[in-house]
Each structure stands twice: as structure tokens, then as C-alpha cells.
Amino acid sequence: MGYKTILAFLPGIDQAPAALDAARLVARRDGAHVIGLYVFPAMRIYGALPIDAPNVTAQLIEQNRAFHEAESGKVKALFEAAFADEDVHAEWRFCETMRVSPLPEIVDQGRAAELIVTPHIGDADDAFEDGRIAERLLLESGRPVLIIPAGEFASIGTDITVGWNASREAARAVFDALPLLTQADNVHIVWVDPRLPSGQSASRAADDIAASLARAGVHCEAVEATAAGGGIGAELLNRARDYGSDLIVMGGYGRTRFREMIFGGATRHVLDHMTVPILMSH
């Protein structure tokens, strides 16, 4: 059974196209219900307010509202055009929130979906208030998150590289990705620098998960790899590139503390250097 409800977070006309295309590619496989979500957050005001603050603030709020109404209109038109000829049900949602971050609204609505699709928005994106939104969704939504880098992708899930290390997060990601894995032509399960009990062969590190996936109808191979100077994340990206993969599946390792995002080195490296979509679970 594939994903039947997909939430696509579409933050703006510049970031929306890649995520929208990805949601369409995944949805058309099983005729999913796709929800396109635009969140209009409250405006954050910085610095000291002038004497005529009420008037200035009112003007800023009105300008902010006008911007989001225009921006959401553009994104809605893009969303509707993308699904006009698709055999899926497309639902548009415009949500206004009193919070300055769209995250709580996305999390609330995303928990009722089987998959959340979001563009990759990092700290360097000055046009977006809440950097690292994808990582926060990963940690707080409880749902698998398909993170889409900028660019155009003709396919998603034809050839998949799975980052495996037998952890809880990796196991969650693999089985959350099962609807894609079962339809892929090739799946490469890569365990970089496996740490195994004494006497266990590294060449058989991922055999158990490979056998389980094969029983589910996944065409897969288990591969043991050694990280070069770039570390585990770099090795995983290199393997995906060499295989010609159009999707990476891996666990997201991290936690929230005092609103700071703390991620392991491999996760952070992959997110910072991703060139193909990545499905992560936590």
C-alpha cells in the first residue's frame, strides 16, 4: 500500500516548485490525496518602536498581509496547474497563524498525513524566517519527511540508496519508505563503517534488513563501505552518486534543546550537501 495522504509544505513561489514536483511524482504512483499547504505566519518586529509605533506597526502588518496574500495566490495557481492533469485529488490549504514560525501549523497538519514533503530551507536562505525548517519537522512531527533540494528531478525512487546502521532511526526510515522501496528498480543498502560484535563478518552487516525487505518484494543488495576522509555522510552521498540514485533514505539523528538543532555529523553533512531528495525519519 502506498502513501494515500501527502502534505506538501509550499512556503513561497521560489521554494515551492521543487517540492511540488516531488509531491506529484510520489502521489501519482498510488493516486494519493495531496494537500498543498501555505502558512501565513505572524510578523516579527525587531528593534525599538518609534513614537508613532501604532501607526507604523499597522502599516507594516498590512504590507505583510498584502505580501502573503499575493504570494499565496501565486503558489496556489502553481499548485492547481501542477495537478490539473493528474489522476490524484489535490486540496489547497491557506492557514494563518498568530505564531511567527509556520512550524507548529505544519506539524499539526502533517501528523494526519503519511508523508510530509518540504523544500530544503537552510540558514543561508534570507527570504525565509525559520531556517532549518525541514530538520525541525523531522524531529517534531513524528512523520517521515521527504526533503527536496533546489533543482528539477525527472524521477524519485527509481534507484534508492539506503543509509543503514541498525539503529532505531534507520529502521524507522526504511519501513516508512517501504511504499517507495517496493516500487524501486534498484535498492542499495549501504552500511558505512559497521560496528559489529566480535566474530561477525562486516560483509554481512546489512543482510538481515536486506532479507526482510526482499520478503516484502524489494529488489535490494546489501553493501558494506568504508568512509574516506569526508566521513560517513560524504561516503553515503558518493555511493548514491555512483549508483545514479534519485533518492536517499536514512534516519535523522538529533534532538531539540533550548530551540537549537543538534544533529550528528553524518546527518548534518548529508543535509548540507544533498543533491537528490532525501527521505528521513526520526
Helices and strands as residue ranges (DSSP letters): E 5-9, H 16-30, E 33-40, H 53-82, E 89-96, H 103-110, E 115-119, H 133-141, E 145-148, E 159-163, H 168-176, H 178-181, E 186-192, G 202-204, H 207-215, E 220-225, H 231-243, E 247-251, E 254-257, E 260-263, H 265-273, E 278-281
